[in-house]
Amino acid sequence: MIGVRALLTFLALTSAAAKPNAGLKTWRRFSKLPYPGDEAFLYDTFPRDFIWAVGTAAYQVEGAFEKDGKGLSIWDTFTRGGNRMAKGDVGSDSYHNFRADIRAIQQLKVTHYRFSLSWSRIFPNGTRGSCNEIGTNYYRTLIKRLKEVGVQPVVTLYHWDLPDHLQQTLGGWSNPELVAIFRDYADFCFQTFGDDVKFWITIDNPFVVARHGYGTGLVAPGIKSDPDLPLRVGHNLIKAHAAAWHLYDRRYRPRQQGKLSMALASHWIKPTRTRPESLKECQCSLDHVLGWFARPLFTDGDYPPCMKTRLGSRLPSFTEEEREQVRGTADFFALSYGATLSFQLVNDSLKFGQQEDLDLRMLLYWVNAEYDSPPIFVVQSGWYVLGNTKTEDPKHMFYLKRFIAGALKSIVIDGVNVIGYTAWSLIDGFEWHREYGIRRGLYYIDFNTPDMKREPKTSATFYKNVIHKNGFPELPENRPAQGVFPCNFAWGVSANSIQVETTPSQFADPSVYLWNVSHNGELTRLEGLSAPPLRRSSHCADYATIQQQVNEIRHVGVNHFHFALNWSALVPTGDVAHPNTTLLGYYRCFTHQLLRANVTPVVTLWHRMRQHSSLPPPLDTANKWLNRGTPEAFADYARLCYRELGAHVKMWITLNEPNDKMVSYQEGHEMLRAHALAWHAYDGEFRRLQGGQVSLALHLDWVEPAFSFSREDVEPAKRVLDFSVGWFAEPIFGSGDYPPGMRSWLRQLNSLELPVFNEDDKQLVKGTFDFFAISHFSTKLVTHAKEDSYTYTALLEVQHMVDTTWILSPRPVVPWGLRKALNWVKEHYSDVPVYVMANGVQEDPARFKDSLRVYYLYNYINEALKAYALDGVNLKGYFAYALSDQRDPEFGMYGQVHEEVIVKASLSNYRNIIQHNGFPIQGAAPQQCPVLPQSCLGCHTLVKRPVVGFLTLVGSGVLITLGLIIYYTARRHKECY
């Protein structure tokens, strides 16, 4: 009888066995993972025995193409034909510089080094009879030196460089005779090197060899005469691999205890639509590239059904005996992923209408599901930079980070058995069909120098650090903070503007209606009849939109609301003596109602809009901010607002985000004067009576050095912050002048664009603040290394970029950037009170369960708590941006469908944070804060007011309702709501 344990084991094994097209579940599974939490960076480490490797290919790096008896390879011939511009005759000259390669390998601290044997260096004509002892000894020495420094070799028998003699005499891989010839070559290598080699790769990337060597002609041997030839070549490559595997398994494995596989490369693809048909096309795309070789080896010894269906008789067939010979001939899954195939060598005909994507993690999961959970060794992965890039290669570094991070998630979250990762490549070399136009090395080589010195790039430093830490261990600053903000913390929400209704909507209709109460309940207006005119002035209650907006703000749970006035609408003539009194009255009502709801209004006088200047028409047409009179006009406008609204507004923002990159230095100079004049107007004329505060709000997205370990990038980051934030901050909060670094940099460029403050203006501007307000949304990286001209800022000589592991929407979501921005303010301007006046993220307005915004607000507020509690930043308040999609599309916590207002998930989550005043320590005593009196919008003082009454005349089932005005003395309500 079968024991219970044995039975459970059997059931587990049978249920785990991969079913046909099991990889199809990959797309469905990842579409259901929590967003954006699953996309957040994972801080964790790899298994202790994880393989860290780096690799090269013989033809790319060895050089010495005719030295010491080496025969020609198909690449030696191919690069001399057609219109090829360069050759790999010298490459990186590793044949003479392998000791330098080993020093580089030692510096990286990798555990394994993958390299390939040059078949034609060992067998110049491809067969054993031409064995070249000098070439063989080169590899003996290389392996010996690797072992001496504690690095295990991963040896590839064939990496695209077939002996040319075999191509010329037999037609290369198109001839089945090569199966036996390759087996004999493998036999020699196993016998000669096998005692010191525990990982063998038979053939690298057979897809490229077959399709592009014998189909498109893009790589050697450059044949493109027969569209079916690649299929026959692929067939021979599979059988050659199988023959070598069986040879090793039978003759060498018992003693050498090594493992052997074929390196298979793939792209990744995602469906253009969510329909099952699109998923099947994605599956078929992978089957035509990866599955072409993987399914015979790992599943049933035959080609994927999709290939067989679509290619029919064009696709060679395996006999039953051949299927048994091929099936199971891999000890691990050797996977290549990166620049070789992705977005380059998989053309549209193999995408079947779907969209290529860059996602190693999903590919690993698909391999795991499709091929019954094999151990996966990523034997080639990385990206490339342009050929003129030297030792600073930020793009390569961040793609490496992305791929390694994907492998880590695959292990920790997805349970995939990834056993190793190989960064490609160790050094710059000849990049196949791209020649020397790109570089993929971790070490830079100047090909024009005789010694070919290996210089570590920043990607090498990064990879070395990852290996040293065995991944990305969580640091204290990566962990969420626990704690609360002070009791008087300002919790707010911001909006660029509010909905304005200048015509009262309440009690404004004098008509008389018939109410058909006994039938359909319709109201029918009686022509020619009207109620008596109202003999009263308008009241705040007449504006329904005010109460609606105030209720929405109260529902968020905030105690502050930030919005901007419309200068051009308030003073359309530019003359404050003739303001728009109706609009002014509306703003007065709005701020008054906010106060009655226990919400403090924070009012911006001028909010910059990219599309227009927001200045009154006379100023807009008269040189805008460059008009010397504009600052004085702004100060007069500020006085109007202080006078008319100051009783209700105690927190003013003069200019909101004036430090826009579209603003010229001359415009900025006048804006600084305008702010200063407005601040002094309040300080001298209104502060004593009104007791408010005035400042300006600056846009402060954080700028991080792309290479935090390089001083050469720290300086450019400081420079960008000087030009983007210090430009306005330093004259006001600091010295009264522009940042010294800003002025010296422009002087170095012989630029006279930056205006000079005279002594009067310096004294006028300096110190014109009561707090430091920032808008913060995202973080960007800068480096001094120029890679892509379209993201390069010539004036500052910096390259802008993003970390490819960051969540994008469309700007990067980088919570720790807010903490760094707040600390920048503290470091530059000491204990100044700071308000985060706007912080929010763009998300599809149709997504009412706005999980990205929930994630964003939680994590950014948590970073703000760290700045306050851990760093000592004098943080006084935080304002989420924005209130509603209606006024601030794609940023709102309220959505809207037609006339219906929708409360999004982010609003409830933000309200919960506010109710707890942060993130209280679990189990700690509740924070004791004074209880503020609740708002009482229904309370009225004893005053004679008009109220609407209704007189109803009943006749024949029809009610005639007349609206009447009745004066009464209202009693003060005690109930509050």
C-alpha positions, 0 to 999 in steps of 0.5 A: 500500500502506498504511504500517505506521505508518498501519496501526497508527494505523488499528487504534488508532483503530478499537479505541479507538472506543467500543462500545455501553454501553462505560461498563459496564466502569466499575463492574467496573474500579473494583471491581478497583482496589487497596483502599484504596491507590486511595482514598488521597489523590493528591498531584500537579498538573494539566497546565500548561494546565489551565483553572481556572474559576468560574461563575454563572447570570444569573437567580441573580445579576444582579437588575435584572429590569425595568431598562434594557429587560429583558423578563420571563423564565419565572423572573420569572413563576414566582417570582410564582406558587403558594406561592413565598416568594422571587424573584430580582428582585435576586439578588446584584445583579451587574448593578450590581456586576459590577466587584465580581464581577471583583475576586473573580474576580481574587482567585481567580486563575482563568483562565476565568469562566463566566456566562450571558446573560439572553436576555430582557435581550438580546431582551426578547420573545425575538426579534431584533426586540426587541433591547435595546442597553443589555442587550447593552452590559452583556455587552460591557462584562463581557466586555471587563473580563474580558479586561482582567484576563486572564480568558477568558469561557465564555459560556452562551446559555441557563441556564433563563431563557427569555423569558416571551413565548416561553412565553406565546405559543408554549408555550416549549420544547414548541414546535418553532418554538423551534429556529429562534428559538434559532438566531437568538438564538445567531447574534446572540450569536456575531456580537456577542460571538464575537470575544472568546469561545472557549468557548460553552455553548448550553444548560445542563442540559437534563435539568432544563429538560425533566423538572423545568420541563415534567414535575414543575413543580419549576422554571420554567415549572412545567408538570406536565400531560403526562408525555410533554411532557418527552420532546418538550421534550428533543427540541427542546432537542437540535435547537436545540443542533445548529442553533446548533452547525452555525451556529457551525461553518459561519459563525463558527468559521473566524474566531473559532476557538471551541469549543461544547458543551451542558452536561450534568449527571448523578448517579452510581449504584452497583449494590446487588448485584454481579450483571450485572443491577444493572450494567445498571440503573446504566447505564440510570439514567445513560442516562435522565439523561445519555445522554438528551442525550449519546448523540445528540451524541457517538455516533450521533445517537439516544437510548440503546437503554435509553430506547427500549426502556423508553419505546417510542412515548412517546419522539420519534424522529429521522429519518435526516437529523436524526440526521446533523444532531445527531451530532457537534455538540459540540467537548468534553464539558461536564459538570456534577456536584454539588448541582444533580442529586445526591441532589436532582433524580434521583428513585427512578424513575430509579435503577431500584433502584440506589443513588446515590453521590457520585463524580465520578471514576467519572463522568468515567471512564464518560463517557470510556469511553461517548463515545470519550474526548472532552475533558471540561470540568467546567463546574459542580461544587460543593456547598452549605451552609445559608442561615444559613452565612456566610463559614465553609463547611467542608462546601463546601470539603471537597466542592470538595476531593473533586471536584477530587481526583477530577478529578486522579485521573481525569487521572493514574491513569485517563488521562481527558482532563479539560481544566478544572474550574469551581467553582460558584458565584462568589457566593451567589445565588438557588438556583432551587427552593431559593430562598435556603435554601442557599448555593453561592457562594465569596463570601458576600453579605448579601442584606439590605444595600444594597451586597451586599458580596462577602466571601470564604469559606474555600472561596474561600481553599481554591480560590485555594490549589489554583489557585496550586499547580495541584493538590496537589503532594507535600510532603516530609511526604507522602512515606514515611520511610526509616529504622529504630527503635532496637534496644531499640524495643518492638514490641507487640500489644494486646488488651483481654483474654485468653482465660481458662480457670480449669479445667485442660484438660490431664490432667484426664480420669481415664477409661479408653478402648477404642481400636478401632485396627484398624477406625475408630480411635474411642475408647470410654469404659469406664463404671465405670473410672477412673485413680487420682486425681492427687496433684499441684497444677495447673501452667501447662502444664495450661492449653492456652489459655495456650500457644495464645495465647502461640504466636499472640503469638510468631508476630506477631514482637513482643517485648511484649504488652499486655492488661488484667486483670479487676478485677471477676473478680479481686476479686469481693467488693471485698476484696483479702483474698479474691481469686479465686486460681484466676484470679490463678494463671492470670494468673501462668501467662500472664505467666510463659509470655510471659516464657519466650517472650521477650515482655514482658507489659504489664498494664493494671489497669483497662480502661474498657468502655462497657457496664459499669464493670468495677468489683467488684460492691460498688463498682459498686452503690455510686456507682462511681467517685464513691464516695470509697473507690473510689480507695483500693480500686483502690490495694489491688487494684493492690498485690495485682497488683504482689505476685502478678504483679510478678515477671513484669510490669515494665510496668504501666498503671493505667487504660486510656483513662479520658478517655472522653467519657462520664466526668464531671469528678467521676468523672475526678477520682477516677480521677486520685486512684486512678491516683496512689495506685496509682503511689505504691504501686508506687513506695514498696513494689515498685519497688526490688525489682521494677524496673518502670514504671507509668503510665496510657494516654490516648486521644489521637485527633488534632484538626485545625483544619478551616481550618488557615489560620484562627486561629479554628479553631486555638483550638477544636482546642486547646480540644478537646485540652485537654478530651479529653487535657489533662484527664488529662495536665496534672495528671499530666505537667504542673502537677498541675492541670487545663489553664488553658484548660479551667478558664477556658472552663468559668468563662466558661460559669459552670460549676462542674462541674470539681473543684478539687484541694486542695494534697494531691491536687495533690502526690499526682497530679503526676508520677505517671508513668514514661512517656506511653502513648497509644491512637490510632486516628483524626483528626477536624476541628473548626471554630467554624462551626456547620453541622450541629447533630447534629455540634455540641458546644455545651459547647465550641462546636465543629463536628466533621467529616471531610475527605470525601477521607479513607478511612473505616472507619468512622472516618477513616484519617489516618496523619499524625494520629499524628505530630501527636499524638506531637508534641503530647505532646513539645511539652507534656511535653518528652522524656517517653518515649512508647508508642503502646499501641494503634493499629488499624483496624476492618475486616470480619472476613471479609476475611482479606486485610485490605488496609485494615489492611495499609495502615493499619499501614504508614502509621501506623508510618511516621508514627511513624518520622517523629515519632521520626527527624525530630521528635525524639519520645522514642518507645519503642514501638508496639503494634498493635491488636488480636491477634484478632477473637475478643477484639476483633471487627473489629480483629484480625490473627487471624481465626476461622472456627468453630474454625479460626484464620486468619492475616490478611495484616496480621499477616505485613506487621506481622511484616515491619516488625518484622523490619526494625525499621522501613523501612530505607534500600535498600542501606544496611548492616543495623542492628547490634543485640545478639542476644537469646537465643531462647526455650526453652519446652521447657527444664526444670530438673532437678526431679522431675515427673509425666508421663503414661504409657500401658499398653496391653492388646491383645486381639481387635484392641482396645487398652485404654489406661490413663493412668498417672502416672509420676514421673521426673527430667527432664533439661534439654533443650538444644534450643530452638524 
